[in-house]
């Protein structure tokens, strides 16, 4: 039942001239629990479902974090036997302490996320923001866009202290942070401007489709989102990424020759080889591809060039080529697009149910559209339920890493990839002893012990 139909059914004949206010008063009474009607059962059911799911969500995250802390702390004082000759006790303990510090900060993040979710929904935060903007701007597209922007801005401000603690607290303490406060705020300002420039047109189109696209609006919106994402991937290497980092052509001729020979041997082409100034912000390292088809670029962090030998760099690149050889990127995109389609279809149905709003603590607008409300509520509550499916996506990602490792070993000596991976795990302070259940939920890459053992046995 749509919000307008709901109000028509519950407005008495003697109150016709004041139907809107009477309907709003009735909805307020129903939401406060002072009145019960069988037709509102779905609303109460949704409220209870959210509360139970959120409690399970938070309990699961706390439990996984506690397991990780106990497991890493228990193995902190001894290097695993397999790595006793290659990893020093000091490096092992640094990785353990870094993992524990991130886990402790994550505890705060978990509690804060839950409190923010309740504040926006059942405690009336989103409803208050929506009513404030309606009183100020009146119903219409401008009010809906302002609602989404206001929600995003408040959420960003709430998360700002934790972001600062992560960058200038944990990362700084363990020697990984290289970014200055000035550069951090410059990045934030650029991200804000870029988000508005790229996000506002997309938001307007989606909200317009929700209002004017009929019952199949979600299908047209899905097509727009897919096209938009492909467009962003196409312009990212030349337009977006250079706004934040400097890319210079790879000057090491020996490495360039090895990389070109590897790509030719594997049947790949690239538009160029570049070095990114990742050291301006962090001492963490990486290598990756950007772009499509023959326009792909190979990008190395400058920190990676300092950490690995030429043979190890070639092995790392062979691993990245393995992802392309097995079409992991394409498979991931197809799965993400399919999940987006399913999510939008679900949103298309929920947006028409009055209990979806009232069950989450929000009064639907009596005159005007509720599309922005539906969109924000859906974004708020979806993560509560998707966590329970995380082991599936994490497992799939880890299997793809194993496949890419296997491909790299076919293209380059296995000892080069093994030594490169071990160096990367050490330099990034990745613990060698994570909790197995924590790995199942959160690790998109296999732990070092599993990857190295798999390559050794292969």
C-alpha distance (Angstrom), angle and dihedral (degrees) to the residues before:
residue distance angle dihedral
X1 . . .
X2 3.78 . .
X3 3.84 120.9 .
X4 3.81 91.4 -109.4
X5 3.82 92.2 50.1
X6 3.78 89.5 48.5
X7 3.77 91.3 54.9
X8 3.80 92.4 47.3
X9 3.79 91.1 54.1
X10 3.80 94.3 49.0
X11 3.80 102.0 41.6
X12 3.82 112.6 100.9
X13 3.82 121.4 -133.5
X14 3.79 94.2 -116.3
X15 3.80 90.3 56.7
X16 3.79 99.1 51.3
X17 3.81 94.9 121.9
X18 3.78 90.4 50.2
X19 3.78 97.5 37.6
X20 3.77 97.5 130.4
X21 3.79 95.2 51.9
X22 3.80 91.8 43.9
X23 3.79 91.1 50.8
X24 3.78 91.8 48.7
X25 3.81 91.0 49.7
X26 3.79 90.6 50.3
X27 3.79 92.4 49.2
X28 3.81 89.6 49.8
X29 3.81 90.9 51.3
X30 3.77 92.2 48.1
X31 3.78 93.0 48.8
X32 3.80 92.9 48.9
X33 3.82 90.3 56.5
X34 3.83 95.8 -120.0
X35 3.79 92.5 117.6
X36 3.79 130.5 42.5
X37 3.77 128.5 -157.5
X38 3.77 128.8 166.1
X39 3.79 91.0 -128.9
X40 3.80 89.6 65.6
X41 3.82 94.4 57.2
X42 3.82 92.5 105.6
X43 3.81 89.3 56.6
X44 3.79 92.9 52.7
X45 3.79 90.5 43.1
X46 3.79 91.5 54.1
X47 3.81 91.4 48.4
X48 3.79 91.7 51.4
X49 3.80 91.6 43.7
X50 3.79 91.1 53.0
X51 3.80 92.5 48.2
X52 3.80 93.4 48.6
X53 3.82 93.5 43.6
X54 3.80 91.8 47.5
X55 3.81 91.8 49.9
X56 3.81 89.9 49.5
X57 3.81 90.5 45.0
X58 3.80 93.5 52.0
X59 3.80 93.8 41.3
X60 3.80 91.2 51.0
X61 3.80 92.8 49.3
X62 3.79 92.8 47.5
X63 3.80 90.6 47.1
X64 3.81 92.6 50.7
X65 3.80 91.1 46.6
X66 3.80 91.6 49.3
X67 3.80 91.0 50.1
X68 3.79 90.8 50.0
X69 3.80 92.4 49.7
X70 3.82 93.4 48.0
X71 3.79 94.6 44.9
X72 3.80 96.2 47.3
X73 3.82 93.4 43.0
X74 3.81 91.6 49.2
X75 3.83 91.3 55.5
X76 3.80 96.7 38.1
X77 3.79 98.3 101.9
X78 3.80 99.1 52.6
X79 3.81 131.3 52.2
X80 3.83 111.5 -131.5
X81 3.79 110.1 -97.1
X82 3.80 92.8 -117.0
X83 3.81 90.6 60.6
X84 3.80 100.7 35.6
X85 3.80 91.6 110.7
X86 3.81 97.6 43.5
X87 3.83 107.1 34.6
X88 3.79 121.9 57.5
X89 3.78 121.2 -136.3
X90 3.82 89.5 -119.7
X91 3.83 92.2 56.4
X92 3.79 91.2 45.0
X93 3.78 92.1 51.5
X94 3.80 92.1 45.9
X95 3.82 89.6 54.6
X96 3.81 90.3 48.6
X97 3.80 93.4 48.8
X98 3.81 91.6 46.6
X99 3.80 90.7 51.1
X100 3.80 91.7 48.3
X101 3.80 92.4 48.8
X102 3.81 91.3 52.3
X103 3.80 90.9 46.9
X104 3.81 92.2 52.9
X105 3.79 91.2 50.6
X106 3.79 88.5 47.4
X107 3.81 89.4 58.7
X108 3.79 89.2 62.3
X109 3.78 90.8 45.5
X110 3.81 92.2 53.2
X111 3.80 93.2 51.1
X112 3.81 92.4 44.1
X113 3.81 93.0 50.4
X114 3.79 91.3 51.7
X115 3.81 92.5 47.9
X116 3.81 91.8 48.0
X117 3.80 91.7 49.8
X118 3.79 92.0 51.6
X119 3.80 90.5 44.4
X120 3.79 92.5 54.1
X121 3.80 95.3 43.9
X122 3.80 124.4 22.9
X123 3.80 94.5 19.2
X124 3.81 91.2 54.2
X125 3.80 104.3 -114.4
X126 3.79 96.9 133.3
X127 3.80 91.4 41.9
X128 3.80 90.5 52.9
X129 3.80 92.5 48.3
X130 3.80 91.2 48.3
X131 3.82 93.4 49.3
X132 3.81 91.2 46.3
X133 3.80 91.7 53.7
X134 3.80 92.0 43.9
X135 3.80 91.1 53.3
X136 3.79 91.0 47.3
X137 3.81 101.9 39.1
X138 3.78 106.5 14.9
X139 3.81 123.0 -133.4
X140 3.78 119.8 -46.2
X141 3.78 144.2 89.7
X142 3.81 93.7 -63.0
X143 3.81 90.9 56.5
X144 3.79 91.9 48.7
X145 3.79 93.3 50.5
X146 3.81 89.7 46.3
X147 3.81 89.3 52.9
X148 3.80 93.2 54.5
X149 3.81 91.9 43.9
X150 3.80 92.3 47.1
X151 3.80 91.3 49.5
X152 3.81 91.1 49.0
X153 3.80 93.1 46.9
X154 3.81 94.7 49.4
X155 3.80 90.8 46.5
X156 3.79 90.9 50.8
X157 3.79 92.3 50.2
X158 3.80 91.7 49.5
X159 3.80 91.3 52.0
X160 3.81 94.7 44.0
X161 3.83 97.9 89.2
X162 3.81 92.4 52.8
X163 3.79 90.8 48.5
X164 3.79 89.9 52.9
X165 3.80 91.0 47.0
X166 3.80 90.7 51.7
X167 3.80 95.0 48.4
X168 3.79 103.2 35.4
X169 3.80 96.2 26.3
X170 3.79 114.9 37.8
X171 3.81 98.9 18.0
X172 3.80 91.8 43.2
X173 3.80 93.9 48.6
X174 3.80 93.0 53.9
X175 3.79 94.9 44.7
X176 3.80 98.7 -108.8
X177 3.78 101.2 108.9
X178 3.80 115.8 89.1
X179 3.79 99.4 157.8
X180 3.79 119.9 109.8
X181 3.81 122.6 -137.1
X182 3.81 89.2 -111.4
X183 3.80 92.6 53.5
X184 3.82 90.9 44.1
X185 3.80 92.1 55.5
X186 3.82 90.8 42.6
X187 3.81 89.3 54.7
X188 3.78 90.2 48.1
X189 3.80 91.9 50.4
X190 3.81 92.0 48.0
X191 3.79 90.5 48.2
X192 3.79 90.9 50.7
X193 3.80 93.6 50.2
X194 3.79 92.0 43.9
X195 3.79 91.5 47.9
X196 3.79 91.5 52.3
X197 3.80 93.5 45.4
X198 3.80 94.2 49.1
X199 3.79 100.9 27.5
X200 3.79 103.6 46.0
X201 3.83 96.2 62.3
X202 3.80 90.1 47.3
X203 3.80 92.0 48.2
X204 3.80 91.3 49.7
X205 3.82 92.0 50.3
X206 3.82 93.4 48.2
X207 3.81 93.4 47.8
X208 3.80 90.9 45.9
X209 3.82 90.6 51.2
X210 3.81 90.5 48.8
X211 3.80 88.6 55.6
X212 3.80 102.2 36.5
X213 3.79 105.0 22.2
X214 3.80 97.5 81.7
X215 3.78 124.2 -140.5
X216 3.82 91.3 -32.6
X217 3.80 95.1 53.4
X218 3.81 90.9 117.1
X219 3.81 91.0 60.8
X220 3.80 92.7 52.6
X221 3.81 90.3 44.0
X222 3.80 89.4 52.1
X223 3.80 90.5 54.1
X224 3.80 89.9 50.7
X225 3.81 92.4 49.1
X226 3.80 92.8 49.0
X227 3.78 91.6 49.4
X228 3.77 91.3 45.8
X229 3.79 93.1 51.2
X230 3.80 92.1 49.3
X231 3.79 89.2 48.5
X232 3.81 91.6 52.6
X233 3.80 91.4 48.7
X234 3.80 89.5 52.0
X235 3.81 96.0 50.2
X236 3.82 97.6 36.4
X237 3.84 98.1 87.5
X238 3.81 95.9 50.2
X239 3.81 103.6 26.1
X240 3.79 114.3 22.7
X241 3.80 106.9 30.8
X242 3.84 95.7 48.9
X243 3.82 88.0 59.9
X244 3.80 88.8 69.3
X245 3.80 106.0 25.4
X246 3.76 138.7 32.4
X247 3.81 117.1 -121.1
X248 3.78 119.5 -161.0
X249 3.83 128.5 179.2
X250 3.79 114.3 -95.6
X251 3.81 107.1 -98.7
X252 3.80 99.8 -174.4
X253 3.81 100.0 102.2
X254 3.80 93.7 -169.5
X255 3.80 92.3 54.7
X256 3.80 91.5 42.4
X257 3.82 90.9 53.3
X258 3.81 92.0 49.5
X259 3.79 92.3 47.3
X260 3.81 93.1 47.9
X261 3.80 91.1 48.9
X262 3.81 90.7 49.3
X263 3.79 93.5 50.0
X264 3.80 92.1 46.5
X265 3.80 90.4 48.7
X266 3.80 90.7 49.9
X267 3.81 93.9 44.6
X268 3.82 98.0 -112.1
X269 3.78 132.6 130.1
X270 3.80 130.7 -157.9
X271 3.77 133.6 -168.3
X272 3.77 93.3 -136.9
X273 3.80 148.6 -29.3
X274 3.78 117.4 -112.9
X275 3.77 141.4 -179.9
X276 3.81 119.0 -139.2
X277 3.80 121.7 -151.3
X278 3.79 94.2 -125.7
X279 3.80 90.3 149.6
X280 3.82 89.7 75.0
X281 3.78 88.5 74.0
X282 3.78 109.4 18.5
X283 3.78 143.9 1.8
X284 3.81 90.3 -132.5
X285 3.80 112.4 111.7
X286 3.78 139.8 -148.2
X287 3.80 146.5 151.8
X288 3.79 127.0 -142.2
X289 3.79 148.7 159.7
X290 3.78 125.6 -114.8
X291 3.79 132.3 -172.3
X292 3.80 134.1 30.5
X293 3.80 133.7 -73.6
X294 3.78 115.8 -33.8
X295 3.81 90.1 -4.8
X296 3.82 91.7 68.9
X297 3.78 115.2 132.2
X298 3.77 125.1 -151.9
X299 3.81 110.3 -140.1
X300 3.80 126.7 -169.4
X301 3.79 124.5 -170.3
X302 3.79 109.8 -123.8
X303 3.80 87.4 -128.6
X304 3.81 89.6 59.5
X305 3.79 92.1 55.4
X306 3.81 89.4 57.1
X307 3.80 94.8 48.6
X308 3.80 104.9 45.7
X309 3.77 136.4 54.3
X310 3.80 121.9 -123.1
X311 3.81 92.0 -99.5
X312 3.80 91.1 49.4
X313 3.80 91.8 48.4
X314 3.80 89.3 52.7
X315 3.81 90.4 50.8
X316 3.83 92.0 50.6
X317 3.79 90.4 50.8
X318 3.81 89.8 48.4
X319 3.79 87.6 56.1
X320 3.82 90.2 53.7
X321 3.79 89.4 48.5
X322 3.79 87.3 53.9
X323 3.79 89.5 64.0
X324 3.80 89.8 55.5
X325 3.80 93.0 43.4
X326 3.80 90.9 55.6
X327 3.82 91.5 40.5
X328 3.80 91.7 -123.3
X329 3.79 92.5 153.0
X330 3.79 92.8 52.6
X331 3.81 92.2 45.3
X332 3.79 90.9 50.0
X333 3.79 91.5 50.2
X334 3.81 92.2 49.2
X335 3.82 91.3 50.8
X336 3.81 91.9 46.8
X337 3.80 91.6 48.6
X338 3.81 91.0 49.1
X339 3.81 91.7 49.5
X340 3.80 90.1 48.0
X341 3.79 90.1 52.3
X342 3.80 91.7 50.2
X343 3.79 91.2 47.1
X344 3.79 93.2 50.3
X345 3.81 91.4 47.7
X346 3.80 89.2 52.8
X347 3.80 90.6 47.2
X348 3.81 89.7 50.2
X349 3.79 89.5 59.2
X350 3.81 97.7 39.5
X351 3.80 92.7 50.4
X352 3.81 88.6 65.3
X353 3.81 95.1 52.4
X354 3.79 116.8 89.9
X355 3.80 91.1 -156.2
X356 3.80 89.3 62.2
X357 3.79 88.9 67.4
X358 3.79 101.4 35.4
X359 3.79 92.6 42.3
X360 3.79 88.8 57.9
X361 3.79 95.4 46.9
X362 3.80 100.2 -98.1
X363 3.79 131.3 119.8
X364 3.82 111.2 -137.7
X365 3.78 114.7 -126.8
X366 3.82 113.0 -94.2
X367 3.78 94.4 -151.8
X368 3.75 118.5 26.9
X369 3.77 136.4 19.2
X370 3.80 128.8 -39.5
X371 3.80 94.7 -164.3
X372 3.80 96.5 112.4
X373 3.81 90.5 47.2
X374 3.79 90.9 52.2
X375 3.80 91.9 47.1
X376 3.80 94.2 50.4
X377 3.81 94.0 44.3
X378 3.79 90.7 50.4
X379 3.81 91.6 50.9
X380 3.80 90.0 49.0
X381 3.79 100.4 51.0
X382 3.82 102.4 32.9
X383 3.85 95.7 77.9
X384 3.81 89.6 56.0
X385 3.81 89.9 66.3
X386 3.81 102.1 31.9
X387 3.82 93.2 64.2
X388 3.80 89.3 75.1
X389 3.81 89.5 61.6
X390 3.82 93.8 48.1
X391 3.83 95.1 100.6
X392 3.80 90.0 62.6
X393 3.81 96.0 53.0
X394 3.81 92.3 40.2
X395 3.80 91.4 50.8
X396 3.80 91.0 49.8
X397 3.80 90.9 50.7
X398 3.82 92.7 49.3
X399 3.80 91.0 50.4
X400 3.79 89.3 53.4
X401 3.80 89.7 52.7
X402 3.80 89.7 53.4
X403 3.80 89.8 50.6
X404 3.81 91.5 50.0
X405 3.82 90.2 48.9
X406 3.81 90.5 51.4
X407 3.79 90.8 51.0
X408 3.81 91.3 49.1
X409 3.80 91.4 52.0
X410 3.81 88.8 55.1
X411 3.81 91.0 53.0
X412 3.81 100.6 39.0
X413 3.83 136.4 19.7
X414 3.80 110.3 -73.5
X415 3.80 91.9 -133.9
X416 3.82 90.2 63.2
X417 3.80 93.2 55.1
X418 3.80 91.3 43.6
X419 3.79 93.2 52.5
X420 3.82 91.4 43.6
X421 3.78 92.5 51.6
X422 3.78 92.3 47.3
X423 3.81 90.7 51.3
X424 3.80 91.4 48.6
X425 3.79 92.3 49.5
X426 3.80 89.6 49.8
X427 3.79 96.5 44.2
X428 3.81 91.4 47.7
X429 3.83 91.5 45.2
X430 3.80 93.0 -123.8
X431 3.77 109.5 170.7
X432 3.80 118.0 -115.7
X433 3.81 91.3 -150.9
X434 3.83 110.4 53.2
X435 3.78 120.6 161.9
X436 3.84 110.3 -94.7
X437 3.82 94.3 -132.6
X438 3.80 91.8 47.7
X439 3.79 87.6 52.6
X440 3.82 91.8 52.3
X441 3.81 91.9 56.4
X442 3.78 105.1 33.9
X443 3.80 113.3 18.4
X444 3.79 114.1 97.8
X445 3.84 88.0 176.0
X446 3.80 123.2 50.0
X447 3.82 116.8 -108.7
X448 3.79 114.5 -95.1
X449 3.79 92.7 -106.9
X450 3.82 92.6 57.0
X451 3.79 95.3 44.8
X452 3.78 95.4 47.4
X453 3.80 93.1 44.5
X454 3.80 91.2 49.6
X455 3.82 91.4 52.1
X456 3.81 91.9 45.7
X457 3.79 93.8 51.7
X458 3.81 92.0 43.3
